């Protein structure tokens, strides 16, 4: 009889203990909280975006806990397909999508900084909707254009940096000329052909319009 009582007491203790443990797990599960990613730019140029990102994580975690504790719905892995569960899951997906949008933005900014860009340059890319490759190409073209001086007349045998860059670009566009930075008859003819093909004044000399089209 005594053994039976001890056994029943142990069963009762186990049930109470398991209930408390389950309750603890329910409210303190480490799997509930969505954690901020490490691979984000914490020095992002727009501090409001950073604030919204962290605020969205808190909002998501509160929502998960609310639906779990009050409505008995685990929006991450729902077991039912009733209307209340479907609505809860949709709201969860929207909140999660918002976080992932911020993470994509902040991760891309971090990657760009690892490539040497500044906050100012990253903001420029975002504001103008261009990719890094396009941005770098535009920077290179602007530097090349600065080499051009319309007041300096080219003559046979002239050698300078702008001719070298023009020769490279003409070769990229299908022509086959020597790349040595020297303006001679083959470079003259190549420029003239390019101008003819693009409905420009075909004189074989460089001008702003020829350079603009050549480096597009």
Backbone as a printed PyTorch tensor [residue, N CA C, xyz], in Angstrom:
tensor([[[  0.8350,  -1.2030,   0.0000],
         [  0.0000,   0.0000,   0.0000],
         [  0.8750,   1.2610,   0.0000]],

        [[  1.9000,   1.2240,   0.8400],
         [  2.8020,   2.3490,   0.9400],
         [  3.5180,   2.5690,  -0.4060]],

        [[  3.8840,   1.4710,  -1.0360],
         [  4.5670,   1.5720,  -2.3220],
         [  3.6610,   2.1790,  -3.3990]],

        [[  2.3710,   1.8110,  -3.3120],
         [  1.4100,   2.3490,  -4.2760],
         [  1.2550,   3.8500,  -4.0990]],

        [[  1.1960,   4.2760,  -2.8130],
         [  1.0680,   5.7080,  -2.5220],
         [  2.2920,   6.4660,  -3.0280]],

        [[  3.4770,   5.8950,  -2.7870],
         [  4.7230,   6.5200,  -3.2550],
         [  4.7230,   6.6120,  -4.7740]],

        [[  4.2560,   5.5390,  -5.4080],
         [  4.2150,   5.5150,  -6.8700],
         [  3.2770,   6.5920,  -7.3980]],

        [[  2.0950,   6.7080,  -6.7500],
         [  1.1270,   7.7220,  -7.1760],
         [  1.6630,   9.1360,  -6.9600]],

        [[  2.3610,   9.3110,  -5.8460],
         [  2.9660,  10.6200,  -5.5650],
         [  4.0040,  10.9790,  -6.6200]],

        [[  4.7930,   9.9890,  -7.0010],
         [  5.8050,  10.2130,  -8.0290],
         [  5.1650,  10.5780,  -9.3600]],

        [[  4.0360,   9.8700,  -9.6600],
         [  3.3170,  10.1710, -10.9050],
         [  2.7850,  11.5920, -10.8850]],

        [[  2.2070,  11.9850,  -9.7310],
         [  1.6580,  13.3350,  -9.5820],
         [  2.7690,  14.3830,  -9.7120]],

        [[  3.9030,  14.1240,  -9.0630],
         [  5.0450,  15.0470,  -9.1380],
         [  5.5440,  15.1750, -10.5740]],

        [[  5.5740,  14.0320, -11.2600],
         [  6.0270,  14.0400, -12.6500],
         [  5.0850,  14.8720, -13.5230]],

        [[  3.7670,  14.6630, -13.3080],
         [  2.7760,  15.4000, -14.1020],
         [  2.8750,  16.8930, -13.8450]],

        [[  2.9820,  17.2580, -12.5520],
         [  3.0990,  18.6790, -12.2100],
         [  4.3940,  19.2740, -12.7800]],

        [[  5.4640,  18.4990, -12.6150],
         [  6.7650,  18.9590, -13.0910],
         [  6.7800,  19.1150, -14.6030]],

        [[  6.1880,  18.1500, -15.3020],
         [  6.1460,  18.2110, -16.7600],
         [  5.3060,  19.4000, -17.2290]],

        [[  4.1870,  19.6340, -16.4820],
         [  3.3230,  20.7620, -16.8160],
         [  4.0590,  22.0820, -16.6670]],

        [[  4.8090,  22.2010, -15.5600],
         [  5.5810,  23.4200, -15.3360],
         [  6.6790,  23.5810, -16.3940]],

        [[  7.3100,  22.4490, -16.7370],
         [  8.3770,  22.4840, -17.7410],
         [  7.8100,  22.8880, -19.1130]],

        [[  6.6450,  22.2920, -19.4450],
         [  6.0070,  22.6250, -20.7230],
         [  5.6160,  24.0860, -20.7720]],

        [[  5.1110,  24.5700, -19.6380],
         [  4.7100,  25.9690, -19.5590],
         [  5.9300,  26.8850, -19.7020]],

        [[  7.0310,  26.4720, -19.0630],
         [  8.2610,  27.2490, -19.1630],
         [  8.7530,  27.2830, -20.6160]],

        [[  8.7520,  26.1020, -21.2420],
         [  9.1980,  26.0100, -22.6320],
         [  8.3310,  26.8620, -23.5400]],

        [[  7.0330,  26.8850, -23.2320],
         [  6.0990,  27.6220, -24.0790],
         [  6.4080,  29.1190, -24.0690]],

        [[  6.7340,  29.6350, -22.8870],
         [  6.9390,  31.0670, -22.7460],
         [  8.4060,  31.5000, -22.8510]],

        [[  9.3090,  30.5390, -22.8410],
         [ 10.7290,  30.8880, -22.8420],
         [ 11.5330,  30.1380, -23.9020]],

        [[ 10.8710,  29.5860, -24.8770],
         [ 11.5700,  28.8280, -25.9120],
         [ 12.5390,  29.7220, -26.6770]],

        [[ 13.8070,  29.2950, -26.7640],
         [ 14.7760,  30.0940, -27.5210],
         [ 14.4740,  30.1310, -29.0120]],

        [[ 13.5850,  29.2670, -29.4810],
         [ 13.2470,  29.2180, -30.8910],
         [ 12.2050,  30.2700, -31.2760]],

        [[ 11.6110,  30.9120, -30.2710],
         [ 10.5680,  31.8900, -30.5580],
         [ 11.1600,  33.1740, -31.1280]],

        [[ 12.2040,  33.6820, -30.5070],
         [ 12.7410,  34.9860, -30.8820],
         [ 13.4750,  34.9640, -32.2160]],

        [[ 13.0870,  35.8750, -33.0800],
         [ 13.8130,  36.0920, -34.3340],
         [ 15.0000,  36.9820, -33.9970]],

        [[ 16.1840,  36.5440, -34.3660],
         [ 17.3920,  37.2760, -34.0220],
         [ 17.8510,  38.1610, -35.1820]],

        [[ 18.3720,  39.3260, -34.8550],
         [ 18.9450,  40.2100, -35.8760],
         [ 20.1630,  39.5250, -36.4890]],

        [[ 20.2990,  39.6370, -37.7870],
         [ 21.4180,  39.0170, -38.4910],
         [ 22.7230,  39.7600, -38.1960]],

        [[ 23.8150,  39.0210, -38.2460],
         [ 25.1210,  39.6450, -38.0210],
         [ 25.6500,  40.3120, -39.2870]],

        [[ 25.2870,  39.7640, -40.4420],
         [ 25.8080,  40.2740, -41.7190],
         [ 24.9880,  41.4510, -42.2150]],

        [[ 24.9090,  42.5080, -41.4260],
         [ 24.2170,  43.7290, -41.8390],
         [ 25.1070,  44.9260, -41.5410]],

        [[ 24.8510,  46.0160, -42.2320],
         [ 25.6240,  47.2410, -42.0410],
         [ 25.0290,  48.0320, -40.8700]],

        [[ 25.6720,  47.9260, -39.7070],
         [ 25.1640,  48.6240, -38.5240],
         [ 25.4920,  50.1170, -38.5570]],

        [[ 26.2740,  50.5270, -39.5530],
         [ 26.5720,  51.9530, -39.7390],
         [ 25.9440,  52.4600, -41.0380]],

        [[ 24.8120,  51.8950, -41.3680],
         [ 24.1000,  52.2640, -42.5910],
         [ 23.7940,  53.7580, -42.6020]],

        [[ 23.8220,  54.3460, -43.8020],
         [ 23.6740,  55.7990, -43.9060],
         [ 22.3180,  56.3100, -43.4450]],

        [[ 21.2930,  55.4670, -43.5040],
         [ 19.9530,  55.8800, -43.0730],
         [ 19.6350,  55.2030, -41.7370]],

        [[ 19.7980,  55.9400, -40.6590],
         [ 19.5960,  55.3770, -39.3180],
         [ 18.1410,  54.9730, -39.0690]],

        [[ 17.2230,  55.6210, -39.7650],
         [ 15.8090,  55.2820, -39.6010],
         [ 15.5340,  53.8580, -40.0850]],

        [[ 16.2220,  53.4430, -41.1540],
         [ 16.0730,  52.0780, -41.6560],
         [ 16.5440,  51.0770, -40.6110]],

        [[ 17.6740,  51.3640, -39.9810],
         [ 18.1900,  50.4980, -38.9180],
         [ 17.1970,  50.3950, -37.7690]],

        [[ 16.6570,  51.5470, -37.3680],
         [ 15.6690,  51.5640, -36.2810],
         [ 14.4420,  50.7420, -36.6680]],

        [[ 13.9610,  50.9230, -37.8880],
         [ 12.7890,  50.1810, -38.3500],
         [ 13.0560,  48.6770, -38.3980]],

        [[ 14.2830,  48.3220, -38.7520],
         [ 14.6550,  46.8990, -38.8050],
         [ 14.5440,  46.2590, -37.4260]],

        [[ 15.1640,  46.8750, -36.4400],
         [ 15.1320,  46.3100, -35.0880],
         [ 13.7160,  46.3640, -34.4920]],

        [[ 13.0010,  47.4250, -34.8080],
         [ 11.6250,  47.5520, -34.3320],
         [ 10.7420,  46.4580, -34.9500]],

        [[ 10.9830,  46.1510, -36.2310],
         [ 10.2020,  45.1140, -36.9110],
         [ 10.4620,  43.7310, -36.3060]],

        [[ 11.6790,  43.5000, -35.8650],
         [ 12.0020,  42.2230, -35.2140],
         [ 11.2510,  42.0990, -33.8950]],

        [[ 11.2360,  43.1850, -33.1180],
         [ 10.4980,  43.1760, -31.8520],
         [  9.0080,  42.9620, -32.0980]],

        [[  8.4990,  43.6020, -33.1470],
         [  7.0800,  43.4590, -33.4860],
         [  6.7600,  42.0210, -33.8800]],

        [[  7.6360,  41.4110, -34.6530],
         [  7.4270,  40.0240, -35.0730],
         [  7.4470,  39.0810, -33.8840]],

        [[  8.4190,  39.2510, -33.0060],
         [  8.5160,  38.3720, -31.8420],
         [  7.3070,  38.5140, -30.9160]],

        [[  6.8400,  39.7290, -30.7540],
         [  5.6560,  39.9580, -29.9250],
         [  4.4290,  39.2930, -30.5430]],

        [[  4.3530,  39.3700, -31.8650],
         [  3.2170,  38.7740, -32.5680],
         [  3.2310,  37.2530, -32.4390]],

        [[  4.4140,  36.6550, -32.6140],
         [  4.5400,  35.2000, -32.4760],
         [  4.0900,  34.7610, -31.0880]],

        [[  4.5830,  35.4670, -30.0580],
         [  4.2490,  35.1110, -28.6790],
         [  2.7690,  35.3110, -28.3990]],

        [[  2.2020,  36.4010, -28.9090],
         [  0.7790,  36.6870, -28.6840],
         [ -0.0990,  35.5870, -29.2640]],

        [[  0.1550,  35.2320, -30.5130],
         [ -0.6570,  34.2060, -31.1590],
         [ -0.4650,  32.8350, -30.5280]],

        [[  0.7190,  32.5980, -30.0200],
         [  1.0150,  31.3000, -29.4040],
         [  0.3430,  31.1630, -28.0370]],

        [[  0.4910,  32.2210, -27.2230],
         [ -0.0040,  32.1350, -25.8460],
         [ -1.4980,  32.4040, -25.7120]],

        [[ -2.0200,  33.3250, -26.5310],
         [ -3.4320,  33.7010, -26.3960],
         [ -4.3420,  32.8440, -27.2640]],

        [[ -3.9220,  32.6260, -28.5270],
         [ -4.7810,  31.9020, -29.4570],
         [ -4.3590,  30.4600, -29.7080]],

        [[ -3.2230,  30.0850, -29.1540],
         [ -2.7520,  28.7120, -29.3460],
         [ -2.3280,  28.4280, -30.7780]],

        [[ -1.8780,  29.4610, -31.4790],
         [ -1.4650,  29.2980, -32.8810],
         [  0.0380,  29.5280, -32.9970]],

        [[  0.7360,  28.5520, -33.5070],
         [  2.1560,  28.7260, -33.8100],
         [  2.2330,  29.1390, -35.2790]],

        [[  2.3810,  30.4380, -35.5030],
         [  2.3260,  30.9530, -36.8700],
         [  3.5030,  30.4800, -37.7300]],

        [[  4.5580,  29.9990, -37.1040],
         [  5.7310,  29.5210, -37.8550],
         [  5.4910,  28.1340, -38.4380]],

        [[  4.8510,  27.2840, -37.6360],
         [  4.5300,  25.9140, -38.0920],
         [  3.0920,  25.5800, -37.6810]],

        [[  2.1190,  26.1930, -38.3610],
         [  0.7100,  26.0020, -37.9760],
         [  0.2460,  24.5640, -38.2080]],

        [[ -0.5900,  24.0940, -37.2840],
         [ -1.1240,  22.7350, -37.3890],
         [ -2.5380,  22.7160, -37.9580]],

        [[ -3.2610,  23.8330, -37.8370],
         [ -4.6380,  23.9090, -38.3260],
         [ -4.6990,  24.7490, -39.6020]],

        [[ -5.8450,  24.6580, -40.2860],
         [ -6.0340,  25.4560, -41.4930],
         [ -7.3330,  26.2520, -41.4460]],

        [[ -7.7790,  26.5810, -40.2280],
         [ -8.9980,  27.3760, -40.0910],
         [ -8.7040,  28.8310, -40.4460]],

        [[ -9.7610,  29.6260, -40.5440],
         [ -9.6340,  31.0140, -40.9680],
         [ -8.7320,  31.8310, -40.0590]],

        [[ -8.8860,  31.6460, -38.7550],
         [ -8.0790,  32.4080, -37.7920],
         [ -6.6000,  32.1060, -37.9700]],

        [[ -6.2880,  30.8300, -38.1810],
         [ -4.8870,  30.4360, -38.3740],
         [ -4.3490,  30.9950, -39.6750]],

        [[ -5.1400,  30.9150, -40.7540],
         [ -4.7040,  31.4380, -42.0480],
         [ -4.4170,  32.9350, -41.9760]],

        [[ -5.2860,  33.6900, -41.3100],
         [ -5.0830,  35.1280, -41.1650],
         [ -3.8400,  35.4370, -40.3390]],

        [[ -3.6580,  34.6570, -39.2860],
         [ -2.4890,  34.8550, -38.4260],
         [ -1.1970,  34.5890, -39.1910]],

        [[ -1.1990,  33.5350, -39.9950],
         [ -0.0130,  33.1730, -40.7750],
         [  0.2730,  34.2370, -41.8440]],

        [[ -0.7840,  34.7740, -42.4660],
         [ -0.5990,  35.8310, -43.4690],
         [  0.0550,  37.0680, -42.8490]],

        [[ -0.4350,  37.4420, -41.6780],
         [  0.1430,  38.6000, -40.9850],
         [  1.5910,  38.3340, -40.5980]],

        [[  1.8570,  37.1170, -40.1720],
         [  3.2270,  36.7250, -39.8210],
         [  4.1390,  36.8360, -41.0410]],

        [[  3.6570,  36.3530, -42.1790],
         [  4.4480,  36.3910, -43.4170],
         [  4.7650,  37.8220, -43.8330]],

        [[  3.7860,  38.7200, -43.6620],
         [  4.0030,  40.1270, -44.0050],
         [  5.0680,  40.7460, -43.1090]],

        [[  4.9830,  40.4540, -41.8220],
         [  5.9480,  40.9950, -40.8660],
         [  7.3470,  40.4370, -41.1360]],

        [[  7.4180,  39.1500, -41.4490],
         [  8.6960,  38.5160, -41.7540],
         [  9.2800,  39.0710, -43.0520]],

        [[  8.4130,  39.2810, -44.0420],
         [  8.8570,  39.8320, -45.3230],
         [  9.4440,  41.2260, -45.1600]],

        [[  8.8580,  42.0110, -44.2810],
         [  9.3570,  43.3590, -44.0150],
         [ 10.7740,  43.3030, -43.4430]],

        [[ 10.9790,  42.3760, -42.5140],
         [ 12.3030,  42.1970, -41.9120],
         [ 13.3130,  41.7670, -42.9630]],

        [[ 12.9190,  40.8150, -43.7990],
         [ 13.8330,  40.2960, -44.8210],
         [ 14.1780,  41.3650, -45.8550]],

        [[ 13.2470,  42.2760, -46.1230],
         [ 13.5300,  43.4000, -47.0150],
         [ 14.6440,  44.2700, -46.4270]],

        [[ 14.5070,  44.6050, -45.1420],
         [ 15.5370,  45.4100, -44.4790],
         [ 16.8770,  44.6730, -44.4550]],

        [[ 16.8310,  43.3780, -44.2080],
         [ 18.0690,  42.5940, -44.1400],
         [ 18.7910,  42.5730, -45.4860]],

        [[ 18.0360,  42.4430, -46.5640],
         [ 18.6300,  42.4530, -47.8960],
         [ 19.3200,  43.7820, -48.1690]],

        [[ 18.6590,  44.8680, -47.8050],
         [ 19.1960,  46.2130, -47.9990],
         [ 20.4670,  46.4250, -47.1840]],

        [[ 20.4170,  46.0210, -45.9140],
         [ 21.5490,  46.2300, -45.0070],
         [ 22.7110,  45.2930, -45.3130]],

        [[ 22.4070,  44.1010, -45.7850],
         [ 23.4640,  43.1580, -46.1620],
         [ 24.1850,  43.6370, -47.4180]],

        [[ 23.4230,  44.1490, -48.3760],
         [ 24.0210,  44.6610, -49.6110],
         [ 24.9250,  45.8500, -49.3090]],

        [[ 24.4880,  46.7080, -48.3990],
         [ 25.2970,  47.8600, -48.0120],
         [ 26.6070,  47.4010, -47.3800]],

        [[ 26.5440,  46.3740, -46.5520],
         [ 27.7580,  45.8310, -45.9250],
         [ 28.7160,  45.2860, -46.9770]],

        [[ 28.1820,  44.5640, -47.9530],
         [ 29.0180,  43.9990, -49.0180],
         [ 29.7030,  45.1040, -49.8320]],

        [[ 28.9590,  46.1750, -50.1020],
         [ 29.5280,  47.2890, -50.8590],
         [ 30.6440,  47.9760, -50.0710]],

        [[ 30.4670,  48.0890, -48.7660],
         [ 31.5060,  48.6980, -47.9370],
         [ 32.7520,  47.8240, -47.8870]],

        [[ 32.5410,  46.5150, -47.9350],
         [ 33.6800,  45.5930, -47.9670],
         [ 34.4570,  45.7330, -49.2750]],

        [[ 33.7940,  46.2890, -50.2980],
         [ 34.4500,  46.5360, -51.5900],
         [ 35.0250,  47.9530, -51.6670]],

        [[ 34.9020,  48.6930, -50.5580],
         [ 35.5360,  50.0080, -50.4770],
         [ 34.6330,  51.2080, -50.6570]],

        [[ 33.3230,  51.0060, -50.8060],
         [ 32.4200,  52.1360, -51.0060],
         [ 32.0910,  52.8140, -49.6760]],

        [[ 31.7670,  54.0870, -49.7610],
         [ 31.3880,  54.8630, -48.5810],
         [ 29.8630,  54.9570, -48.4890]],

        [[ 29.3860,  55.4620, -47.3570],
         [ 27.9440,  55.6690, -47.1940],
         [ 27.3910,  56.5900, -48.2750]],

        [[ 28.1570,  57.6210, -48.6190],
         [ 27.7160,  58.5740, -49.6350],
         [ 27.5630,  57.8940, -50.9940]],

        [[ 28.5120,  57.0310, -51.3420],
         [ 28.4540,  56.3300, -52.6230],
         [ 27.3030,  55.3300, -52.6530]],

        [[ 27.0860,  54.6500, -51.5340],
         [ 25.9960,  53.6730, -51.4520],
         [ 24.6450,  54.3770, -51.5810]],

        [[ 24.5190,  55.5060, -50.9330],
         [ 23.2750,  56.2910, -51.0390],
         [ 23.0440,  56.7150, -52.4850]],

        [[ 24.1170,  57.1030, -53.1710],
         [ 24.0090,  57.4960, -54.5790],
         [ 23.5040,  56.3320, -55.4210]],

        [[ 24.0470,  55.1410, -55.1960],
         [ 23.6160,  53.9570, -55.9420],
         [ 22.1300,  53.6820, -55.7190]],

        [[ 21.7090,  53.7660, -54.4700],
         [ 20.3040,  53.4940, -54.1310],
         [ 19.3710,  54.5520, -54.7140]],

        [[ 19.7710,  55.8120, -54.5950],
         [ 18.9270,  56.9080, -55.0820],
         [ 18.7630,  56.8850, -56.5990]],

        [[ 19.8140,  56.4290, -57.2970],
         [ 19.7900,  56.4390, -58.7550],
         [ 19.4470,  55.0920, -59.3630]],

        [[ 19.2760,  54.0870, -58.5130],
         [ 18.8510,  52.7730, -58.9810],
         [ 19.8130,  52.1090, -59.9330]],

        [[ 21.1240,  52.2520, -59.6940],
         [ 22.1000,  51.6040, -60.5610],
         [ 22.9390,  50.6090, -59.7740]],

        [[ 23.4940,  49.6340, -60.4820],
         [ 24.3190,  48.6080, -59.8610],
         [ 25.7590,  49.0880, -59.7430]],

        [[ 26.5190,  48.4000, -58.9110],
         [ 27.9090,  48.7770, -58.6650],
         [ 28.7330,  48.7570, -59.9510]],

        [[ 28.5280,  47.7400, -60.7770],
         [ 29.3040,  47.6230, -62.0200],
         [ 29.0660,  48.8360, -62.9240]],

        [[ 27.8030,  49.2520, -63.0110],
         [ 27.4570,  50.4200, -63.8270],
         [ 28.0700,  51.6880, -63.2390]],

        [[ 28.0110,  51.7820, -61.9200],
         [ 28.5700,  52.9430, -61.2260],
         [ 30.0720,  53.0580, -61.4830]],

        [[ 30.7810,  51.9310, -61.3650],
         [ 32.2270,  51.9380, -61.5830],
         [ 32.5720,  52.2580, -63.0360]],

        [[ 31.7460,  51.7190, -63.9420],
         [ 31.9690,  52.0120, -65.3570],
         [ 31.7870,  53.5060, -65.6210]],

        [[ 30.7370,  54.0890, -65.0490],
         [ 30.4790,  55.5210, -65.2320],
         [ 31.6200,  56.3680, -64.6730]],

        [[ 32.1410,  55.9330, -63.5100],
         [ 33.2660,  56.6560, -62.9190],
         [ 34.4800,  56.6180, -63.8500]],

        [[ 34.7310,  55.4380, -64.4070],
         [ 35.8720,  55.2690, -65.3160],
         [ 35.7050,  56.1340, -66.5610]],

        [[ 34.4960,  56.1440, -67.1120],
         [ 34.2280,  56.9360, -68.3210],
         [ 34.4250,  58.4220, -68.0470]],

        [[ 33.9690,  58.8720, -66.8890],
         [ 34.1310,  60.2840, -66.5440],
         [ 35.6030,  60.6590, -66.4390]],

        [[ 36.4030,  59.7610, -65.8830],
         [ 37.8430,  60.0140, -65.7770],
         [ 38.4830,  60.0800, -67.1670]],

        [[ 38.0260,  59.1870, -68.0450],
         [ 38.5630,  59.1780, -69.4140],
         [ 38.1910,  60.4650, -70.1360]],

        [[ 36.9550,  60.8980, -69.9830],
         [ 36.4970,  62.1160, -70.6590],
         [ 37.2920,  63.3430, -70.2050]],

        [[ 37.7340,  63.3200, -68.9500],
         [ 38.5020,  64.4500, -68.4310],
         [ 39.8890,  64.5360, -69.0810]],

        [[ 40.3110,  63.4110, -69.6720],
         [ 41.6020,  63.4100, -70.3670],
         [ 41.5290,  64.1550, -71.6990]],

        [[ 40.3020,  64.3030, -72.2050],
         [ 40.1120,  64.9070, -73.5240],
         [ 40.1230,  66.4250, -73.4290]],

        [[ 40.9130,  67.0180, -74.2910],
         [ 40.9910,  68.4780, -74.3700],
         [ 40.6830,  68.8820, -75.8090]],

        [[ 39.5210,  69.4700, -76.0100],
         [ 39.0860,  69.8260, -77.3700],
         [ 39.9710,  70.8930, -78.0120]],

        [[ 40.7550,  71.5720, -77.1830],
         [ 41.6270,  72.6300, -77.7100],
         [ 42.9510,  72.0670, -78.2560]],

        [[ 43.2070,  70.7940, -77.9260],
         [ 44.4500,  70.1760, -78.4030],
         [ 44.1500,  69.4120, -79.6840]],

        [[ 44.7190,  69.8400, -80.7860],
         [ 44.4660,  69.2260, -82.0910],
         [ 45.3330,  67.9850, -82.2530]],

        [[ 44.6900,  66.8830, -82.6520],
         [ 45.4370,  65.6620, -82.8870],
         [ 46.1540,  65.7160, -84.2270]],

        [[ 47.3140,  65.1410, -84.2650],
         [ 48.0580,  65.0490, -85.5260],
         [ 48.7140,  63.6790, -85.5890]],

        [[ 49.1430,  63.2820, -86.7810],
         [ 49.7390,  61.9670, -86.9750],
         [ 50.9980,  61.8160, -86.1060]],

        [[ 50.9700,  60.8010, -85.2310],
         [ 52.0950,  60.5660, -84.3270],
         [ 51.8500,  61.0810, -82.9210]],

        [[ 50.7300,  61.8030, -82.7090],
         [ 50.4000,  62.2700, -81.3590],
         [ 50.2580,  61.0700, -80.4220]],

        [[ 50.7460,  61.2280, -79.2270],
         [ 50.6320,  60.1510, -78.2430],
         [ 50.1210,  60.7120, -76.9230]],

        [[ 48.9930,  60.1820, -76.4780],
         [ 48.4610,  60.5860, -75.1710],
         [ 47.5050,  59.5310, -74.6250]],

        [[ 47.0890,  59.7240, -73.3810],
         [ 46.2840,  58.7190, -72.6720],
         [ 44.9010,  58.5480, -73.2780]],

        [[ 44.2980,  59.6390, -73.7590],
         [ 42.9450,  59.5390, -74.3110],
         [ 42.9260,  58.6600, -75.5560]],

        [[ 43.9750,  58.7350, -76.3800],
         [ 44.0490,  57.8930, -77.5760],
         [ 44.1480,  56.4220, -77.1760]],

        [[ 44.9220,  56.1670, -76.1380],
         [ 45.0760,  54.7890, -75.6480],
         [ 43.7200,  54.2070, -75.2370]],

        [[ 42.9360,  54.9820, -74.4870],
         [ 41.6180,  54.5140, -74.0300],
         [ 40.6500,  54.3640, -75.2000]],

        [[ 40.7180,  55.2770, -76.1510],
         [ 39.8590,  55.2140, -77.3440],
         [ 40.1870,  53.9710, -78.1620]],

        [[ 41.4580,  53.6810, -78.3190],
         [ 41.8690,  52.4850, -79.0630],
         [ 41.3270,  51.2170, -78.4010]],

        [[ 41.4100,  51.1520, -77.0790],
         [ 40.8780,  49.9850, -76.3550],
         [ 39.3790,  49.8340, -76.5860]],

        [[ 38.6640,  50.9610, -76.5360],
         [ 37.2130,  50.9150, -76.6920],
         [ 36.8190,  50.5390, -78.1200]],

        [[ 37.5520,  51.0390, -79.0970],
         [ 37.2750,  50.6880, -80.4910],
         [ 37.4870,  49.1950, -80.7290]],

        [[ 38.5020,  48.6360, -80.0980],
         [ 38.7380,  47.1900, -80.2240],
         [ 37.6210,  46.3860, -79.5710]],

        [[ 37.1070,  46.8790, -78.4370],
         [ 35.9860,  46.2110, -77.7730],
         [ 34.7610,  46.1860, -78.6720]],

        [[ 34.6560,  47.2020, -79.5290],
         [ 33.4910,  47.3230, -80.4070],
         [ 33.7100,  46.6560, -81.7680]],

        [[ 34.7530,  45.8280, -81.8540],
         [ 34.9190,  45.0020, -83.0470],
         [ 36.0100,  45.3890, -84.0180]],

        [[ 36.6500,  46.5210, -83.8000],
         [ 37.7270,  46.9050, -84.7060],
         [ 39.0520,  46.2910, -84.2320]],

        [[ 40.0050,  46.2210, -85.1300],
         [ 41.2970,  45.6300, -84.7930],
         [ 42.4090,  46.6120, -85.1250]],

        [[ 42.7920,  47.3720, -84.1120],
         [ 43.8690,  48.3470, -84.3050],
         [ 44.8740,  48.1960, -83.1640]],

        [[ 46.0460,  48.7250, -83.3690],
         [ 47.1030,  48.6700, -82.3590],
         [ 46.7340,  49.5520, -81.1740]],

        [[ 46.9440,  49.0160, -79.9690],
         [ 46.6720,  49.7880, -78.7550],
         [ 48.0060,  50.2500, -78.1810]],

        [[ 48.3760,  51.4700, -78.5380],
         [ 49.6660,  52.0020, -78.0800],
         [ 49.5950,  53.4780, -77.6950]],

        [[ 48.3980,  54.0690, -77.8190],
         [ 48.2380,  55.4820, -77.4610],
         [ 48.7370,  56.4520, -78.5110]],

        [[ 49.0810,  55.9300, -79.6900],
         [ 49.6070,  56.7880, -80.7620],
         [ 48.5260,  56.9960, -81.8220]],

        [[ 48.2820,  58.2550, -82.1430],
         [ 47.2710,  58.5900, -83.1500],
         [ 47.9190,  58.5590, -84.5370]],

        [[ 47.5940,  57.4920, -85.2690],
         [ 48.1130,  57.3520, -86.6350],
         [ 46.9450,  57.0180, -87.5670]],

        [[ 47.2340,  56.6850, -88.8020],
         [ 46.1920,  56.5210, -89.8110],
         [ 45.1900,  55.4350, -89.4590]],

        [[ 45.6170,  54.3270, -88.8420],
         [ 44.6600,  53.2650, -88.5260],
         [ 43.6840,  53.6960, -87.4250]],

        [[ 44.1950,  54.5100, -86.4860],
         [ 43.3020,  55.0390, -85.4470],
         [ 42.3460,  56.0570, -86.0600]],

        [[ 42.8770,  56.8970, -86.9300],
         [ 42.0530,  57.8810, -87.6420],
         [ 40.9120,  57.1840, -88.3880]],

        [[ 41.2530,  56.1220, -89.1240],
         [ 40.2420,  55.3960, -89.9040],
         [ 39.2320,  54.6830, -89.0050]],

        [[ 39.7070,  54.1710, -87.8890],
         [ 38.8180,  53.4620, -86.9590],
         [ 37.8090,  54.4250, -86.3400]],

        [[ 38.2930,  55.6170, -85.9550],
         [ 37.3940,  56.6390, -85.3970],
         [ 36.3930,  57.0780, -86.4650]],

        [[ 36.8910,  57.2620, -87.6790],
         [ 36.0240,  57.6990, -88.7820],
         [ 34.9350,  56.6660, -89.0700]],

        [[ 35.3050,  55.3820, -89.0370],
         [ 34.3210,  54.3190, -89.2670],
         [ 33.2720,  54.3140, -88.1570]],

        [[ 33.7300,  54.4830, -86.9270],
         [ 32.7880,  54.5210, -85.8020],
         [ 31.8210,  55.6800, -85.9580]],

        [[ 32.3380,  56.8290, -86.3450],
         [ 31.4820,  58.0110, -86.5300],
         [ 30.4800,  57.7780, -87.6590]],

        [[ 30.9260,  57.1640, -88.7270],
         [ 30.0270,  56.8630, -89.8530],
         [ 28.9160,  55.9140, -89.4170]],

        [[ 29.2850,  54.8710, -88.6940],
         [ 28.3120,  53.8710, -88.2310],
         [ 27.2820,  54.4610, -87.2760]],

        [[ 27.6370,  55.5610, -86.6070],
         [ 26.7360,  56.1510, -85.6150],
         [ 26.1720,  57.5030, -86.0530]],

        [[ 26.2090,  57.7450, -87.3780],
         [ 25.6040,  58.9530, -87.9530],
         [ 26.1640,  60.2470, -87.3700]],

        [[ 27.4730,  60.2440, -87.1310],
         [ 28.1470,  61.4480, -86.6690],
         [ 28.9590,  62.0280, -87.8200]],

        [[ 29.4490,  63.2440, -87.6540],
         [ 30.3360,  63.8350, -88.6510],
         [ 31.6020,  62.9780, -88.7250]],

        [[ 31.8000,  62.3220, -89.8400],
         [ 32.9040,  61.3660, -89.9650],
         [ 34.1690,  62.0770, -90.4220]],

        [[ 34.9090,  62.6470, -89.4570],
         [ 36.1450,  63.3340, -89.7970],
         [ 37.3790,  62.6540, -89.2070]],

        [[ 37.1610,  61.5710, -88.4120],
         [ 38.2910,  60.8410, -87.8570],
         [ 38.9270,  61.4820, -86.6400]],

        [[ 38.3280,  62.5950, -86.1880],
         [ 38.8660,  63.2920, -85.0170],
         [ 37.9200,  63.1220, -83.8270]],

        [[ 38.4540,  63.2780, -82.6500],
         [ 37.6400,  63.1440, -81.4340],
         [ 36.9190,  64.4410, -81.1180]],

        [[ 35.6870,  64.2970, -80.6550],
         [ 34.9380,  65.4260, -80.1080],
         [ 34.0310,  64.8710, -79.0090]],

        [[ 33.3020,  65.7530, -78.3620],
         [ 32.4720,  65.3300, -77.2220],
         [ 31.4260,  64.2890, -77.6110]],

        [[ 30.7730,  64.4780, -78.7720],
         [ 29.7320,  63.5400, -79.2040],
         [ 30.3120,  62.1620, -79.5090]],

        [[ 31.4650,  62.1310, -80.1500],
         [ 32.1000,  60.8580, -80.4780],
         [ 32.4770,  60.1040, -79.2070]],

        [[ 33.0470,  60.8180, -78.2480],
         [ 33.4290,  60.1930, -76.9860],
         [ 32.2050,  59.6920, -76.2200]],

        [[ 31.1440,  60.4900, -76.2310],
         [ 29.9170,  60.1090, -75.5070],
         [ 29.3660,  58.7960, -76.0170]],

        [[ 29.2550,  58.6660, -77.3330],
         [ 28.7320,  57.4460, -77.9280],
         [ 29.7050,  56.2700, -77.7940]],

        [[ 30.9810,  56.5710, -77.9470],
         [ 31.9970,  55.5100, -77.8910],
         [ 32.0250,  54.8210, -76.5360]],

        [[ 31.8230,  55.5670, -75.4620],
         [ 31.9260,  55.0000, -74.1130],
         [ 30.5830,  54.7260, -73.4470]],

        [[ 29.5400,  54.6700, -74.2310],
         [ 28.2210,  54.3240, -73.6850],
         [ 28.1940,  52.8620, -73.2710]]])
